[in-house]
Amino acid sequence: MSDMQDYKSSLSDSGSRKFETFSYLPPMNPEKIRRQVEYIVSRGWNPAIEHTEPENAFDHYWYMWKLPMFGETDVDAILAEAEACHKAHPNNHVRLVGYDNFRQTQGAAMVIYRGPSV
């Protein structure tokens, strides 16, 4: 078996916690976030923005930022809403979700802004 990297994380250290798939990779820059939004739109998924305090990210539901953007295909509008959420809640994690309305599930979910560690 090949050696696998152990990602040290614990509930007591919010800075070490992993959220969704992309949290195991280096932070996404604005261009990579844009590409993920483009992917969500290209799949026909409905984007939504959620946020929560870092200390509540695992044991609480995330707050919805406005309503999901049903049918929105303008990548810049989606990015503007994510940025507005981040500016309104600078100490919260902000997550981008792509809802697949045919499968009735999340097609994608990723933290795009991390709040400061507690």
Backbone atoms as SQL, in Angstrom:
CREATE TABLE atoms (id INTEGER PRIMARY KEY, chain TEXT, resi INTEGER, resn TEXT, atom TEXT, x REAL, y REAL, z REAL);
INSERT INTO atoms VALUES
  (1, 'A', 1, 'MET', 'N', 0.855, -1.178, 0.000),
  (2, 'A', 1, 'MET', 'CA', 0.000, 0.000, 0.000),
  (3, 'A', 1, 'MET', 'C', 0.897, 1.236, 0.000),
  (4, 'A', 2, 'SER', 'N', 0.510, 2.232, -0.745),
  (5, 'A', 2, 'SER', 'CA', 1.308, 3.452, -0.809),
  (6, 'A', 2, 'SER', 'C', 1.129, 4.276, 0.455),
  (7, 'A', 3, 'ASP', 'N', 2.112, 5.126, 0.706),
  (8, 'A', 3, 'ASP', 'CA', 2.024, 6.007, 1.867),
  (9, 'A', 3, 'ASP', 'C', 1.007, 7.093, 1.590),
  (10, 'A', 4, 'MET', 'N', 0.135, 7.312, 2.539),
  (11, 'A', 4, 'MET', 'CA', -0.865, 8.358, 2.414),
  (12, 'A', 4, 'MET', 'C', -0.577, 9.416, 3.452),
  (13, 'A', 5, 'GLN', 'N', -0.828, 10.655, 3.094),
  (14, 'A', 5, 'GLN', 'CA', -0.578, 11.768, 3.990),
  (15, 'A', 5, 'GLN', 'C', -1.699, 11.859, 5.020),
  (16, 'A', 6, 'ASP', 'N', -1.316, 12.036, 6.282),
  (17, 'A', 6, 'ASP', 'CA', -2.293, 12.209, 7.351),
  (18, 'A', 6, 'ASP', 'C', -2.550, 13.699, 7.532),
  (19, 'A', 7, 'TYR', 'N', -3.805, 14.103, 7.393),
  (20, 'A', 7, 'TYR', 'CA', -4.173, 15.494, 7.618),
  (21, 'A', 7, 'TYR', 'C', -4.606, 15.635, 9.062),
  (22, 'A', 8, 'LYS', 'N', -3.749, 16.225, 9.856),
  (23, 'A', 8, 'LYS', 'CA', -4.045, 16.417, 11.272),
  (24, 'A', 8, 'LYS', 'C', -5.205, 17.388, 11.404),
  (25, 'A', 9, 'SER', 'N', -6.250, 16.967, 12.045),
  (26, 'A', 9, 'SER', 'CA', -7.367, 17.864, 12.310),
  (27, 'A', 9, 'SER', 'C', -8.030, 17.444, 13.612),
  (28, 'A', 10, 'SER', 'N', -8.617, 18.426, 14.269),
  (29, 'A', 10, 'SER', 'CA', -9.301, 18.141, 15.527),
  (30, 'A', 10, 'SER', 'C', -10.410, 19.155, 15.730),
  (31, 'A', 11, 'LEU', 'N', -11.379, 18.769, 16.530),
  (32, 'A', 11, 'LEU', 'CA', -12.481, 19.671, 16.816),
  (33, 'A', 11, 'LEU', 'C', -12.018, 20.875, 17.617),
  (34, 'A', 12, 'SER', 'N', -10.987, 20.698, 18.437),
  (35, 'A', 12, 'SER', 'CA', -10.519, 21.807, 19.275),
  (36, 'A', 12, 'SER', 'C', -9.691, 22.833, 18.508),
  (37, 'A', 13, 'ASP', 'N', -9.220, 22.488, 17.322),
  (38, 'A', 13, 'ASP', 'CA', -8.419, 23.406, 16.509),
  (39, 'A', 13, 'ASP', 'C', -9.172, 23.690, 15.213),
  (40, 'A', 14, 'SER', 'N', -9.974, 24.765, 15.213),
  (41, 'A', 14, 'SER', 'CA', -10.815, 25.046, 14.039),
  (42, 'A', 14, 'SER', 'C', -9.994, 25.336, 12.795),
  (43, 'A', 15, 'GLY', 'N', -8.762, 25.786, 12.946),
  (44, 'A', 15, 'GLY', 'CA', -7.918, 26.044, 11.786),
  (45, 'A', 15, 'GLY', 'C', -7.473, 24.779, 11.077),
  (46, 'A', 16, 'SER', 'N', -7.546, 23.643, 11.763),
  (47, 'A', 16, 'SER', 'CA', -7.107, 22.381, 11.167),
  (48, 'A', 16, 'SER', 'C', -8.240, 21.618, 10.496),
  (49, 'A', 17, 'ARG', 'N', -9.450, 22.057, 10.677),
  (50, 'A', 17, 'ARG', 'CA', -10.605, 21.313, 10.172),
  (51, 'A', 17, 'ARG', 'C', -10.697, 21.369, 8.648),
  (52, 'A', 18, 'LYS', 'N', -11.178, 20.290, 8.071),
  (53, 'A', 18, 'LYS', 'CA', -11.333, 20.186, 6.626),
  (54, 'A', 18, 'LYS', 'C', -12.818, 20.249, 6.278),
  (55, 'A', 19, 'PHE', 'N', -13.145, 20.970, 5.212),
  (56, 'A', 19, 'PHE', 'CA', -14.517, 21.147, 4.774),
  (57, 'A', 19, 'PHE', 'C', -14.601, 20.814, 3.298),
  (58, 'A', 20, 'GLU', 'N', -15.410, 19.847, 2.973),
  (59, 'A', 20, 'GLU', 'CA', -15.642, 19.471, 1.589),
  (60, 'A', 20, 'GLU', 'C', -14.332, 19.000, 0.944),
  (61, 'A', 21, 'THR', 'N', -14.363, 18.673, -0.313),
  (62, 'A', 21, 'THR', 'CA', -13.231, 18.091, -1.015),
  (63, 'A', 21, 'THR', 'C', -12.058, 19.049, -1.169),
  (64, 'A', 22, 'PHE', 'N', -12.321, 20.301, -1.556),
  (65, 'A', 22, 'PHE', 'CA', -11.233, 21.201, -1.910),
  (66, 'A', 22, 'PHE', 'C', -10.434, 21.702, -0.712),
  (67, 'A', 23, 'SER', 'N', -10.885, 21.462, 0.508),
  (68, 'A', 23, 'SER', 'CA', -10.153, 21.960, 1.663),
  (69, 'A', 23, 'SER', 'C', -8.848, 21.215, 1.880),
  (70, 'A', 24, 'TYR', 'N', -8.672, 20.093, 1.202),
  (71, 'A', 24, 'TYR', 'CA', -7.420, 19.353, 1.312),
  (72, 'A', 24, 'TYR', 'C', -6.371, 19.876, 0.334),
  (73, 'A', 25, 'LEU', 'N', -6.761, 20.779, -0.520),
  (74, 'A', 25, 'LEU', 'CA', -5.866, 21.392, -1.490),
  (75, 'A', 25, 'LEU', 'C', -5.486, 22.789, -1.022),
  (76, 'A', 26, 'PRO', 'N', -4.487, 23.399, -1.637),
  (77, 'A', 26, 'PRO', 'CA', -4.175, 24.796, -1.293),
  (78, 'A', 26, 'PRO', 'C', -5.402, 25.683, -1.538),
  (79, 'A', 27, 'PRO', 'N', -5.509, 26.816, -0.833),
  (80, 'A', 27, 'PRO', 'CA', -6.668, 27.703, -1.028),
  (81, 'A', 27, 'PRO', 'C', -6.822, 28.093, -2.495),
  (82, 'A', 28, 'MET', 'N', -8.080, 28.218, -2.922),
  (83, 'A', 28, 'MET', 'CA', -8.348, 28.599, -4.304),
  (84, 'A', 28, 'MET', 'C', -8.180, 30.100, -4.476),
  (85, 'A', 29, 'ASN', 'N', -7.525, 30.479, -5.558),
  (86, 'A', 29, 'ASN', 'CA', -7.423, 31.901, -5.892),
  (87, 'A', 29, 'ASN', 'C', -8.704, 32.295, -6.648),
  (88, 'A', 30, 'PRO', 'N', -8.898, 33.584, -6.905),
  (89, 'A', 30, 'PRO', 'CA', -10.128, 34.016, -7.576),
  (90, 'A', 30, 'PRO', 'C', -10.385, 33.332, -8.920),
  (91, 'A', 31, 'GLU', 'N', -9.348, 33.048, -9.676),
  (92, 'A', 31, 'GLU', 'CA', -9.541, 32.387, -10.973),
  (93, 'A', 31, 'GLU', 'C', -10.042, 30.954, -10.795),
  (94, 'A', 32, 'LYS', 'N', -9.524, 30.244, -9.804),
  (95, 'A', 32, 'LYS', 'CA', -9.989, 28.879, -9.565),
  (96, 'A', 32, 'LYS', 'C', -11.425, 28.870, -9.051),
  (97, 'A', 33, 'ILE', 'N', -11.775, 29.848, -8.231),
  (98, 'A', 33, 'ILE', 'CA', -13.164, 29.956, -7.772),
  (99, 'A', 33, 'ILE', 'C', -14.072, 30.225, -8.963),
  (100, 'A', 34, 'ARG', 'N', -13.643, 31.118, -9.845),
  (101, 'A', 34, 'ARG', 'CA', -14.428, 31.422, -11.052),
  (102, 'A', 34, 'ARG', 'C', -14.648, 30.153, -11.879),
  (103, 'A', 35, 'ARG', 'N', -13.626, 29.345, -12.033),
  (104, 'A', 35, 'ARG', 'CA', -13.768, 28.119, -12.819),
  (105, 'A', 35, 'ARG', 'C', -14.762, 27.146, -12.178),
  (106, 'A', 36, 'GLN', 'N', -14.793, 27.117, -10.854),
  (107, 'A', 36, 'GLN', 'CA', -15.767, 26.248, -10.184),
  (108, 'A', 36, 'GLN', 'C', -17.194, 26.761, -10.397),
  (109, 'A', 37, 'VAL', 'N', -17.366, 28.086, -10.355),
  (110, 'A', 37, 'VAL', 'CA', -18.687, 28.666, -10.628),
  (111, 'A', 37, 'VAL', 'C', -19.089, 28.366, -12.075),
  (112, 'A', 38, 'GLU', 'N', -18.155, 28.506, -13.005),
  (113, 'A', 38, 'GLU', 'CA', -18.440, 28.198, -14.407),
  (114, 'A', 38, 'GLU', 'C', -18.860, 26.737, -14.568),
  (115, 'A', 39, 'TYR', 'N', -18.212, 25.847, -13.830),
  (116, 'A', 39, 'TYR', 'CA', -18.562, 24.427, -13.884),
  (117, 'A', 39, 'TYR', 'C', -19.987, 24.207, -13.376),
  (118, 'A', 40, 'ILE', 'N', -20.320, 24.821, -12.233),
  (119, 'A', 40, 'ILE', 'CA', -21.667, 24.690, -11.671),
  (120, 'A', 40, 'ILE', 'C', -22.709, 25.166, -12.679),
  (121, 'A', 41, 'VAL', 'N', -22.450, 26.319, -13.288),
  (122, 'A', 41, 'VAL', 'CA', -23.384, 26.877, -14.276),
  (123, 'A', 41, 'VAL', 'C', -23.480, 25.960, -15.495),
  (124, 'A', 42, 'SER', 'N', -22.345, 25.436, -15.960),
  (125, 'A', 42, 'SER', 'CA', -22.349, 24.588, -17.157),
  (126, 'A', 42, 'SER', 'C', -23.128, 23.298, -16.942),
  (127, 'A', 43, 'ARG', 'N', -23.219, 22.832, -15.710),
  (128, 'A', 43, 'ARG', 'CA', -23.973, 21.619, -15.391),
  (129, 'A', 43, 'ARG', 'C', -25.470, 21.887, -15.233),
  (130, 'A', 44, 'GLY', 'N', -25.850, 23.167, -15.218),
  (131, 'A', 44, 'GLY', 'CA', -27.249, 23.514, -15.029),
  (132, 'A', 44, 'GLY', 'C', -27.685, 23.473, -13.580),
  (133, 'A', 45, 'TRP', 'N', -26.724, 23.457, -12.667),
  (134, 'A', 45, 'TRP', 'CA', -27.029, 23.421, -11.243),
  (135, 'A', 45, 'TRP', 'C', -27.370, 24.820, -10.749),
  (136, 'A', 46, 'ASN', 'N', -28.149, 24.898, -9.691),
  (137, 'A', 46, 'ASN', 'CA', -28.534, 26.173, -9.102),
  (138, 'A', 46, 'ASN', 'C', -27.544, 26.550, -8.011),
  (139, 'A', 47, 'PRO', 'N', -26.840, 27.670, -8.180),
  (140, 'A', 47, 'PRO', 'CA', -25.859, 28.072, -7.170),
  (141, 'A', 47, 'PRO', 'C', -26.533, 28.664, -5.934),
  (142, 'A', 48, 'ALA', 'N', -25.868, 28.495, -4.816),
  (143, 'A', 48, 'ALA', 'CA', -26.317, 29.093, -3.560),
  (144, 'A', 48, 'ALA', 'C', -25.086, 29.406, -2.731),
  (145, 'A', 49, 'ILE', 'N', -25.216, 30.398, -1.868),
  (146, 'A', 49, 'ILE', 'CA', -24.134, 30.802, -0.973),
  (147, 'A', 49, 'ILE', 'C', -24.600, 30.551, 0.454),
  (148, 'A', 50, 'GLU', 'N', -23.743, 29.938, 1.261),
  (149, 'A', 50, 'GLU', 'CA', -24.018, 29.691, 2.678),
  (150, 'A', 50, 'GLU', 'C', -22.850, 30.200, 3.498),
  (151, 'A', 51, 'HIS', 'N', -23.106, 30.461, 4.774),
  (152, 'A', 51, 'HIS', 'CA', -22.022, 30.912, 5.664),
  (153, 'A', 51, 'HIS', 'C', -22.302, 30.454, 7.087),
  (154, 'A', 52, 'THR', 'N', -21.243, 30.371, 7.882),
  (155, 'A', 52, 'THR', 'CA', -21.371, 30.053, 9.299),
  (156, 'A', 52, 'THR', 'C', -20.106, 30.464, 10.030),
  (157, 'A', 53, 'GLU', 'N', -20.222, 30.576, 11.336),
  (158, 'A', 53, 'GLU', 'CA', -19.068, 30.872, 12.171),
  (159, 'A', 53, 'GLU', 'C', -18.146, 29.649, 12.167),
  (160, 'A', 54, 'PRO', 'N', -16.823, 29.858, 12.172),
  (161, 'A', 54, 'PRO', 'CA', -15.907, 28.711, 12.145),
  (162, 'A', 54, 'PRO', 'C', -16.162, 27.699, 13.259),
  (163, 'A', 55, 'GLU', 'N', -16.505, 28.180, 14.438),
  (164, 'A', 55, 'GLU', 'CA', -16.709, 27.254, 15.561),
  (165, 'A', 55, 'GLU', 'C', -17.999, 26.435, 15.415),
  (166, 'A', 56, 'ASN', 'N', -18.901, 26.829, 14.531),
  (167, 'A', 56, 'ASN', 'CA', -20.163, 26.121, 14.339),
  (168, 'A', 56, 'ASN', 'C', -20.218, 25.316, 13.048),
  (169, 'A', 57, 'ALA', 'N', -19.129, 25.250, 12.328),
  (170, 'A', 57, 'ALA', 'CA', -19.156, 24.656, 10.987),
  (171, 'A', 57, 'ALA', 'C', -19.528, 23.175, 10.981),
  (172, 'A', 58, 'PHE', 'N', -19.314, 22.468, 12.088),
  (173, 'A', 58, 'PHE', 'CA', -19.590, 21.035, 12.092),
  (174, 'A', 58, 'PHE', 'C', -20.856, 20.644, 12.821),
  (175, 'A', 59, 'ASP', 'N', -21.301, 21.434, 13.755),
  (176, 'A', 59, 'ASP', 'CA', -22.435, 20.995, 14.562),
  (177, 'A', 59, 'ASP', 'C', -23.669, 21.871, 14.409),
  (178, 'A', 60, 'HIS', 'N', -23.708, 22.683, 13.368),
  (179, 'A', 60, 'HIS', 'CA', -24.869, 23.523, 13.085),
  (180, 'A', 60, 'HIS', 'C', -25.123, 23.539, 11.586),
  (181, 'A', 61, 'TYR', 'N', -26.356, 23.839, 11.219),
  (182, 'A', 61, 'TYR', 'CA', -26.631, 24.087, 9.803),
  (183, 'A', 61, 'TYR', 'C', -25.988, 25.406, 9.404),
  (184, 'A', 62, 'TRP', 'N', -25.586, 25.506, 8.176),
  (185, 'A', 62, 'TRP', 'CA', -25.020, 26.747, 7.665),
  (186, 'A', 62, 'TRP', 'C', -26.173, 27.688, 7.319),
  (187, 'A', 63, 'TYR', 'N', -25.941, 28.986, 7.483),
  (188, 'A', 63, 'TYR', 'CA', -26.958, 29.987, 7.155),
  (189, 'A', 63, 'TYR', 'C', -26.988, 30.193, 5.638),
  (190, 'A', 64, 'MET', 'N', -28.187, 30.328, 5.101),
  (191, 'A', 64, 'MET', 'CA', -28.330, 30.604, 3.677),
  (192, 'A', 64, 'MET', 'C', -28.159, 32.108, 3.462),
  (193, 'A', 65, 'TRP', 'N', -27.330, 32.482, 2.495),
  (194, 'A', 65, 'TRP', 'CA', -27.195, 33.887, 2.097),
  (195, 'A', 65, 'TRP', 'C', -28.247, 34.135, 1.027),
  (196, 'A', 66, 'LYS', 'N', -29.271, 34.860, 1.382),
  (197, 'A', 66, 'LYS', 'CA', -30.398, 35.096, 0.489),
  (198, 'A', 66, 'LYS', 'C', -31.001, 33.753, 0.076),
  (199, 'A', 67, 'LEU', 'N', -31.666, 33.707, -1.056),
  (200, 'A', 67, 'LEU', 'CA', -32.219, 32.461, -1.573),
  (201, 'A', 67, 'LEU', 'C', -31.249, 31.854, -2.574),
  (202, 'A', 68, 'PRO', 'N', -31.361, 30.548, -2.860),
  (203, 'A', 68, 'PRO', 'CA', -30.543, 29.994, -3.946),
  (204, 'A', 68, 'PRO', 'C', -30.815, 30.776, -5.233),
  (205, 'A', 69, 'MET', 'N', -29.822, 30.855, -6.078),
  (206, 'A', 69, 'MET', 'CA', -29.932, 31.639, -7.313),
  (207, 'A', 69, 'MET', 'C', -30.464, 30.754, -8.440),
  (208, 'A', 70, 'PHE', 'N', -31.753, 30.413, -8.328),
  (209, 'A', 70, 'PHE', 'CA', -32.390, 29.505, -9.281),
  (210, 'A', 70, 'PHE', 'C', -32.268, 30.034, -10.711),
  (211, 'A', 71, 'GLY', 'N', -31.652, 29.230, -11.569),
  (212, 'A', 71, 'GLY', 'CA', -31.539, 29.580, -12.981),
  (213, 'A', 71, 'GLY', 'C', -30.488, 30.625, -13.303),
  (214, 'A', 72, 'GLU', 'N', -29.725, 31.078, -12.323),
  (215, 'A', 72, 'GLU', 'CA', -28.707, 32.113, -12.585),
  (216, 'A', 72, 'GLU', 'C', -27.561, 31.513, -13.392),
  (217, 'A', 73, 'THR', 'N', -27.209, 32.165, -14.490),
  (218, 'A', 73, 'THR', 'CA', -26.103, 31.700, -15.335),
  (219, 'A', 73, 'THR', 'C', -24.999, 32.742, -15.466),
  (220, 'A', 74, 'ASP', 'N', -25.165, 33.899, -14.853),
  (221, 'A', 74, 'ASP', 'CA', -24.161, 34.955, -14.921),
  (222, 'A', 74, 'ASP', 'C', -23.112, 34.715, -13.829),
  (223, 'A', 75, 'VAL', 'N', -21.949, 34.260, -14.252),
  (224, 'A', 75, 'VAL', 'CA', -20.875, 33.922, -13.320),
  (225, 'A', 75, 'VAL', 'C', -20.496, 35.133, -12.467),
  (226, 'A', 76, 'ASP', 'N', -20.440, 36.312, -13.081),
  (227, 'A', 76, 'ASP', 'CA', -20.072, 37.511, -12.325),
  (228, 'A', 76, 'ASP', 'C', -21.095, 37.842, -11.247),
  (229, 'A', 77, 'ALA', 'N', -22.366, 37.613, -11.511),
  (230, 'A', 77, 'ALA', 'CA', -23.413, 37.862, -10.510),
  (231, 'A', 77, 'ALA', 'C', -23.265, 36.900, -9.327),
  (232, 'A', 78, 'ILE', 'N', -22.944, 35.651, -9.610),
  (233, 'A', 78, 'ILE', 'CA', -22.757, 34.657, -8.549),
  (234, 'A', 78, 'ILE', 'C', -21.540, 35.013, -7.706),
  (235, 'A', 79, 'LEU', 'N', -20.445, 35.369, -8.367),
  (236, 'A', 79, 'LEU', 'CA', -19.236, 35.767, -7.640),
  (237, 'A', 79, 'LEU', 'C', -19.476, 37.025, -6.811),
  (238, 'A', 80, 'ALA', 'N', -20.274, 37.951, -7.332),
  (239, 'A', 80, 'ALA', 'CA', -20.586, 39.179, -6.593),
  (240, 'A', 80, 'ALA', 'C', -21.378, 38.855, -5.330),
  (241, 'A', 81, 'GLU', 'N', -22.295, 37.910, -5.398),
  (242, 'A', 81, 'GLU', 'CA', -23.054, 37.511, -4.207),
  (243, 'A', 81, 'GLU', 'C', -22.148, 36.844, -3.183),
  (244, 'A', 82, 'ALA', 'N', -21.231, 36.012, -3.636),
  (245, 'A', 82, 'ALA', 'CA', -20.287, 35.369, -2.714),
  (246, 'A', 82, 'ALA', 'C', -19.421, 36.418, -2.025),
  (247, 'A', 83, 'GLU', 'N', -18.951, 37.387, -2.782),
  (248, 'A', 83, 'GLU', 'CA', -18.135, 38.465, -2.215),
  (249, 'A', 83, 'GLU', 'C', -18.957, 39.314, -1.248),
  (250, 'A', 84, 'ALA', 'N', -20.209, 39.588, -1.591),
  (251, 'A', 84, 'ALA', 'CA', -21.079, 40.374, -0.702),
  (252, 'A', 84, 'ALA', 'C', -21.302, 39.637, 0.618),
  (253, 'A', 85, 'CYS', 'N', -21.489, 38.336, 0.557),
  (254, 'A', 85, 'CYS', 'CA', -21.648, 37.539, 1.772),
  (255, 'A', 85, 'CYS', 'C', -20.384, 37.595, 2.614),
  (256, 'A', 86, 'HIS', 'N', -19.244, 37.462, 1.947),
  (257, 'A', 86, 'HIS', 'CA', -17.961, 37.505, 2.661),
  (258, 'A', 86, 'HIS', 'C', -17.740, 38.871, 3.320),
  (259, 'A', 87, 'LYS', 'N', -18.084, 39.939, 2.632),
  (260, 'A', 87, 'LYS', 'CA', -17.937, 41.279, 3.203),
  (261, 'A', 87, 'LYS', 'C', -18.897, 41.508, 4.362),
  (262, 'A', 88, 'ALA', 'N', -20.119, 40.973, 4.258),
  (263, 'A', 88, 'ALA', 'CA', -21.107, 41.136, 5.325),
  (264, 'A', 88, 'ALA', 'C', -20.767, 40.284, 6.547),
  (265, 'A', 89, 'HIS', 'N', -20.066, 39.181, 6.335),
  (266, 'A', 89, 'HIS', 'CA', -19.715, 38.249, 7.415),
  (267, 'A', 89, 'HIS', 'C', -18.235, 37.873, 7.308),
  (268, 'A', 90, 'PRO', 'N', -17.332, 38.831, 7.527),
  (269, 'A', 90, 'PRO', 'CA', -15.908, 38.575, 7.286),
  (270, 'A', 90, 'PRO', 'C', -15.285, 37.526, 8.214),
  (271, 'A', 91, 'ASN', 'N', -15.925, 37.234, 9.331),
  (272, 'A', 91, 'ASN', 'CA', -15.381, 36.245, 10.261),
  (273, 'A', 91, 'ASN', 'C', -15.966, 34.851, 10.062),
  (274, 'A', 92, 'ASN', 'N', -16.823, 34.700, 9.065),
  (275, 'A', 92, 'ASN', 'CA', -17.464, 33.405, 8.804),
  (276, 'A', 92, 'ASN', 'C', -16.816, 32.687, 7.626),
  (277, 'A', 93, 'HIS', 'N', -16.998, 31.368, 7.631),
  (278, 'A', 93, 'HIS', 'CA', -16.683, 30.595, 6.439),
  (279, 'A', 93, 'HIS', 'C', -17.815, 30.843, 5.440),
  (280, 'A', 94, 'VAL', 'N', -17.470, 30.926, 4.165),
  (281, 'A', 94, 'VAL', 'CA', -18.471, 31.094, 3.108),
  (282, 'A', 94, 'VAL', 'C', -18.338, 29.908, 2.156),
  (283, 'A', 95, 'ARG', 'N', -19.464, 29.281, 1.895),
  (284, 'A', 95, 'ARG', 'CA', -19.477, 28.076, 1.064),
  (285, 'A', 95, 'ARG', 'C', -20.319, 28.314, -0.191),
  (286, 'A', 96, 'LEU', 'N', -19.824, 27.834, -1.315),
  (287, 'A', 96, 'LEU', 'CA', -20.550, 27.844, -2.586),
  (288, 'A', 96, 'LEU', 'C', -21.125, 26.451, -2.805),
  (289, 'A', 97, 'VAL', 'N', -22.407, 26.386, -3.104),
  (290, 'A', 97, 'VAL', 'CA', -23.084, 25.116, -3.326),
  (291, 'A', 97, 'VAL', 'C', -23.725, 25.145, -4.710),
  (292, 'A', 98, 'GLY', 'N', -23.673, 24.025, -5.398),
  (293, 'A', 98, 'GLY', 'CA', -24.385, 23.858, -6.657),
  (294, 'A', 98, 'GLY', 'C', -25.428, 22.773, -6.478),
  (295, 'A', 99, 'TYR', 'N', -26.703, 23.149, -6.474),
  (296, 'A', 99, 'TYR', 'CA', -27.790, 22.184, -6.283),
  (297, 'A', 99, 'TYR', 'C', -28.207, 21.569, -7.613),
  (298, 'A', 100, 'ASP', 'N', -28.186, 20.260, -7.661),
  (299, 'A', 100, 'ASP', 'CA', -28.636, 19.513, -8.835),
  (300, 'A', 100, 'ASP', 'C', -30.118, 19.224, -8.640),
  (301, 'A', 101, 'ASN', 'N', -30.969, 19.964, -9.334),
  (302, 'A', 101, 'ASN', 'CA', -32.403, 19.816, -9.103),
  (303, 'A', 101, 'ASN', 'C', -32.977, 18.532, -9.702),
  (304, 'A', 102, 'PHE', 'N', -32.264, 17.864, -10.580),
  (305, 'A', 102, 'PHE', 'CA', -32.750, 16.599, -11.127),
  (306, 'A', 102, 'PHE', 'C', -32.501, 15.445, -10.155),
  (307, 'A', 103, 'ARG', 'N', -31.346, 15.454, -9.525),
  (308, 'A', 103, 'ARG', 'CA', -31.015, 14.409, -8.557),
  (309, 'A', 103, 'ARG', 'C', -31.429, 14.777, -7.134),
  (310, 'A', 104, 'GLN', 'N', -31.877, 16.027, -6.941),
  (311, 'A', 104, 'GLN', 'CA', -32.315, 16.514, -5.627),
  (312, 'A', 104, 'GLN', 'C', -31.205, 16.394, -4.589),
  (313, 'A', 105, 'THR', 'N', -30.026, 16.855, -4.966),
  (314, 'A', 105, 'THR', 'CA', -28.872, 16.794, -4.070),
  (315, 'A', 105, 'THR', 'C', -27.892, 17.892, -4.418),
  (316, 'A', 106, 'GLN', 'N', -26.856, 18.020, -3.612),
  (317, 'A', 106, 'GLN', 'CA', -25.784, 18.957, -3.931),
  (318, 'A', 106, 'GLN', 'C', -24.867, 18.301, -4.962),
  (319, 'A', 107, 'GLY', 'N', -24.664, 18.976, -6.076),
  (320, 'A', 107, 'GLY', 'CA', -23.720, 18.488, -7.074),
  (321, 'A', 107, 'GLY', 'C', -22.306, 18.919, -6.749),
  (322, 'A', 108, 'ALA', 'N', -22.189, 20.040, -6.040),
  (323, 'A', 108, 'ALA', 'CA', -20.887, 20.572, -5.642),
  (324, 'A', 108, 'ALA', 'C', -21.072, 21.396, -4.376),
  (325, 'A', 109, 'ALA', 'N', -20.049, 21.403, -3.548),
  (326, 'A', 109, 'ALA', 'CA', -20.044, 22.243, -2.353),
  (327, 'A', 109, 'ALA', 'C', -18.588, 22.468, -1.964),
  (328, 'A', 110, 'MET', 'N', -18.229, 23.725, -1.753),
  (329, 'A', 110, 'MET', 'CA', -16.843, 24.032, -1.399),
  (330, 'A', 110, 'MET', 'C', -16.775, 25.326, -0.602),
  (331, 'A', 111, 'VAL', 'N', -15.901, 25.361, 0.372),
  (332, 'A', 111, 'VAL', 'CA', -15.656, 26.588, 1.132),
  (333, 'A', 111, 'VAL', 'C', -14.749, 27.465, 0.277),
  (334, 'A', 112, 'ILE', 'N', -15.225, 28.669, -0.036),
  (335, 'A', 112, 'ILE', 'CA', -14.435, 29.555, -0.890),
  (336, 'A', 112, 'ILE', 'C', -13.791, 30.693, -0.108),
  (337, 'A', 113, 'TYR', 'N', -14.293, 30.976, 1.086),
  (338, 'A', 113, 'TYR', 'CA', -13.666, 31.928, 2.007),
  (339, 'A', 113, 'TYR', 'C', -13.682, 31.298, 3.390),
  (340, 'A', 114, 'ARG', 'N', -12.520, 31.308, 4.054),
  (341, 'A', 114, 'ARG', 'CA', -12.443, 30.802, 5.411),
  (342, 'A', 114, 'ARG', 'C', -12.383, 31.966, 6.382),
  (343, 'A', 115, 'GLY', 'N', -13.155, 31.845, 7.444),
  (344, 'A', 115, 'GLY', 'CA', -13.061, 32.826, 8.519),
  (345, 'A', 115, 'GLY', 'C', -11.780, 32.574, 9.299),
  (346, 'A', 116, 'PRO', 'N', -11.403, 33.523, 10.157),
  (347, 'A', 116, 'PRO', 'CA', -10.189, 33.324, 10.959),
  (348, 'A', 116, 'PRO', 'C', -10.349, 32.141, 11.923),
  (349, 'A', 117, 'SER', 'N', -9.264, 31.498, 12.241),
  (350, 'A', 117, 'SER', 'CA', -9.291, 30.374, 13.186),
  (351, 'A', 117, 'SER', 'C', -9.651, 30.871, 14.568),
  (352, 'A', 118, 'VAL', 'N', -10.380, 30.051, 15.287),
  (353, 'A', 118, 'VAL', 'CA', -10.808, 30.414, 16.644),
  (354, 'A', 118, 'VAL', 'C', -9.712, 30.059, 17.628);
